[in-house]
Amino acid sequence: MNDPALKQRKTLPIRWSPSTHFKIPIPRDEKQRLAALKRYDILDTPPEDSFDSIVRLASHVCATPVAMMVLIDHGRQWFKARVGIHLQETRREFAFCAHTIMQRSLIIIPDLRRDQRFAANPFVAAAPHYCFYAAAPLITPDNRALGTICVIDKARRTLTARQKMDLLALSRLAMTELELRRNLSEERRMKKGT
């Protein structure tokens, strides 16, 4: 331990964000919600044209550079389809959509920087400096929120009444596709079993 090179190294102090910055809201039906998500057998699957098309439409309809189909897993948010972002997933504690699944309606946040839930989020406070967020939840027939169809922009803004209706319609379309996909998968399993 008498190495002069080691003595010259400076240690950097580590400052953690206050724990209040990244509280993850957990739905009351979290156990059932995660079980429902598992039934769809969608996590970590390859891209699919139907979901990619829905996300492209969301980006176009809402005129935003970023749109995603987000599924909220136990400790992460995973992007089944995405436009304008290269990440495949992030930790759940950074997920705007973790807040959306707490309700069963459209959420619009014109300026994330002015919302105490998101102002310190690394995607807001640092690059890419997201500012606007809107999302419609993906609700199963038994009322479980699996995730969202969301749109994001770097500029402060809102949605028109028409854009709101269209985003909700796209979330219902995505849920219909998920149901169809699940039903086809169950049919195949049943045929193999006979």
C-alpha positions, -999 to +999 in steps of 0.1 A: +000+000+000+030+023-003+024+027-040+027+065-047+003+062-077-024+050-053-018+078-029-022+104-056-057+092-067-085+114-055-118+099-045-149+115-058-177+121-034-209+104-044-241+123-040-273+103-043-306+120-052-330+123-024-351+091-022-382+112-027-372+119-063-378+084-076-406+069-056-421+042-077-459+042-075-472+006-072-508-001-081-530-018-055-535-047-079-498-051-087-497-089-082-527-095-105-514-069-129-480-086-133-498-120-136-519-106-164-488-092-181-472-126-179-503-142-196-497-121-227-462-136-231-450-104-248-420-093-228-386-096-245-402-106-278-389-094-312-405-064-330-439-070-346-453-049-375-487-044-359-472-027-328-446-008-347-473+006-369-494+017-339-464+036-325-456+052-358-492+064-360-490+078-324-459+097-333-475+110-365-510+118-350-495+136-320-466+152-340-440+141-315-405+128-322-408+100-297-436+074-293-435+040-276-456+010-266-444+005-230-450-025-208-444-021-170-427-051-156-417-057-120-385-036-120-384-022-155-403-006-183-398-025-216-405-010-250-423-034-273-423-008-301-406+026-303-399+056-325-373+082-318-355+064-290-329+037-291-332+022-256-351-011-253-359-006-216-352+014-185-355+009-148-390+013-135-381+041-112-374+063-142-406+054-160-431+082-166-455+054-176-453+039-141-474+068-130-499+064-159-508+028-150-520+041-116-551+055-134-573+043-162-574+074-183-552+096-205-525+115-188-509+147-202-480+165-187-472+197-207-439+204-189-422+175-170-398+201-156-426+217-136-440+184-122-423+174-089-427+137-098-405+141-128-384+173-126-353+153-112-358+124-136-325+118-155-345+119-188-358+153-179-330+169-159-302+157-183-300+147-220-323+141-238-342+167-217-377+155-223-403+181-215-437+169-228-454+135-220-488+121-228-499+085-225-530+063-228-529+031-206-532-004-221-561-019-201-570-056-202-606-068-204-603-076-166-592-040-160-554-045-154-531-017-167-502-034-185-485-003-198-491+025-222-490+040-257-471+072-250-457+102-269-428+124-258-413+157-270-384+179-259-407+210-261-435+221-238-468+215-255-502+198-251-526+177-273-557+188-292-590+172-284-586+152-316-551+140-307-563+129-273-591+108-288-567+093-314-541+084-287-568+067-267-580+049-298-544+037-305-541+023-270-573+004-275-561-009-309-528-020-292-548-039-266-569-056-292-537-067-309-524-080-276-556-100-271-555-114-306-519-124-302-527-141-268-557-160-282-537-173-312-509-184-289-534-203-267-550-219-298-516-232-309-508-246-274-542-264-274-536-279-308-502-292-297-518-307-266-543-327-286 
